[in-house]
Amino acid sequence: MRAWQVERRKRTRHLIELGGLVVKAGLVDLTGDDRATIFGALLWMADKLQSEQGAHARALWSAKGKRELENS
């Protein structure tokens, strides 16, 4: 298999895994599969992470995510 095919498959797998987190968090059901709402929430998260409170938000979200992943 060519190097570009390997990289493409890695990228595809990564994107699928990220999409799975969106589903696992319940965002698809909670928003009625409204992609604009989901994207808006992700943009809000990005803004929060770039703010003065970014490190605090990252620590809180990381701890919660780790707990949930361990319990699932």
QUIFENJO-V542693 format. One record per backbone hydrogen bond with DSSP energy under -1.0 kcal/mol. NH is the residue of the N-H (numbers start at 0). CO is the residue of the C=O. If there is no record, write none. Layout:
# QUIFENJO-V542693
nh=NH co=CO
nh=NH co=CO
This chain:
# QUIFENJO-V542693
nh=5 co=1
nh=6 co=2
nh=7 co=3
nh=8 co=4
nh=9 co=5
nh=10 co=6
nh=11 co=7
nh=12 co=8
nh=13 co=9
nh=14 co=10
nh=15 co=11
nh=16 co=12
nh=17 co=13
nh=18 co=14
nh=19 co=15
nh=20 co=16
nh=21 co=17
nh=22 co=18
nh=23 co=19
nh=24 co=20
nh=25 co=22
nh=26 co=21
nh=29 co=25
nh=30 co=26
nh=32 co=27
nh=34 co=32
nh=37 co=33
nh=38 co=34
nh=39 co=35
nh=40 co=36
nh=41 co=37
nh=42 co=38
nh=43 co=39
nh=44 co=40
nh=45 co=41
nh=46 co=42
nh=47 co=43
nh=48 co=44
nh=49 co=45
nh=50 co=47
nh=53 co=50
nh=56 co=52
nh=57 co=53
nh=58 co=54
nh=59 co=55
nh=60 co=56
nh=61 co=57
nh=62 co=58
nh=63 co=59
nh=64 co=60
nh=65 co=61
nh=66 co=62
nh=67 co=63
nh=68 co=64
nh=69 co=65
nh=70 co=66
